[in-house]
């Protein structure tokens, strides 16, 4: 499988605190990676380094086997590394097409470019195509986004990234604010993306979500990568104990084995 | 795999939301109609006059021009959201009236040709407004001063400077051809002689004037042309779309790469220029310039914008709505005069209408969500 993005030994300090410590990750075409960890484990900081928000103190990032550095999020986006945060960054007063083309509207030129108008029809057609490619159904493209459900909004944000040639998609808690059936739809969409060759890194607290959609699960704890498991060959219990560190503690032989499950429960 | 197929119940609910939105959009039309009907009945009953006549319709349109021009400035700024409002437009109007009156008086005294006198005078009055508009935009977009404060302060600065320049008095002694621009009409219809453009036929005697009907006042035509241009800018251009986007979600607009600061600055300049256009029209209607030309104009204009369905929270509103809002207020003002009531009642009536408009708007919104 082709590796699209490769992060090697990324480290980030904030003052005396090591937020991310020597974390490496390969992102391959077609896979969904679940990035999990307790609060403060370094998930967000790690994501922000590969999306250009933070610059790593040491370590390298390779994109399509080329070494890259990002001065800002724009650099990362220009390569196709798209991040969808929980707030989705949609203008709720505008319709679906206007949101997909937000800031990059298609124009029609008149009088040699003296007067430019918005080509709403073309934007609507293109949006319809983008949504169809992802099997997203939205009752009417002319509705204000605020009248759409949470899952549909999430889909619009995803469709926008895909339309603008996302090569790697990073999603921060995509199911957090959704009802159960909408969660399933969004996870289905994540799978569709991966099947179309766009790898997805999904940050989540929700073990069920992670196991439902991820191929590989990467566990961070206190800034370090403490585990990388194939989803099909592991158990939620194991991931949780890695997240909270029960297994690590247990391996050092400090806590007797029979207290393991109790320890994990109290800590989570 | 089909991702969003089981949403049928939601679909019907959403189309209901769309229907309500349509109703909310067209209700000002019904309100205007109702207003006209009320005045028709009352004026027939009380004064036994017909409220609807070519004279009264044109009178209403003239009343509406200034409200509309300032109202369009407010529409643009209020749509841009984030607390957007421009409390200086009526003072830029005054500034434009004073400056253009000064220029025209000087050029006329220097025997410059009428076309140049009017052209330079109007242009000077309008262009000077780019300065306060730019300052407003800079304060709001770069220094992040809340629009309410930035434009309130700038309004007083402009007002003060205009007063200083005019030494607190009206700038009269205007060229004789100025008044006919502001008070004349495009066509004059004289049943026995036909139609003539821009002026009363030269051979008409004072006794004939009662038979000559002026059609389409110049200021109304100018305001209509400006309204079409502003409608086009807001509804059809990328600049307009960006104003709506900024009003809807300024963070999303920024992240999407929309040049937020320059868009806002251009919006405030456009608003000030609209004030400037209203200012030169004022100068030509009253053949003078005065710093306090539109003292009560601002709040009437904001009222028109609100009645026209523009949301004070930003992101929503239309020029068509503001046109109707301006017509509703002008109908109230003119109607009260026809009924022979004290003109002060207009404030009471407009106040009530604004509050009713906002309540109806909120009801509609609550039902939508």
Interface residues (C-beta under 8 A of the other chain):
Chain A: X74 X87 X88 X89 X90 X91 X92 X93 X94 X98 X102 X103 X104 X105 X107 X116 X117 X118 X134 X135 X136 X137 X138 X139 X140 X143 X144 X146 X147 X148 X149 X151 X152 X155 X181 X185 X188 X189 X191 X192
Chain B: X1 X2 X3 X4 X5 X6 X7 X10 X11 X14 X15 X17 X18 X21 X236 X237 X238 X241 X242 X244 X245 X247 X248 X249 X251 X252 X253 X255 X256 X257 X258 X315 X316 X368 X369
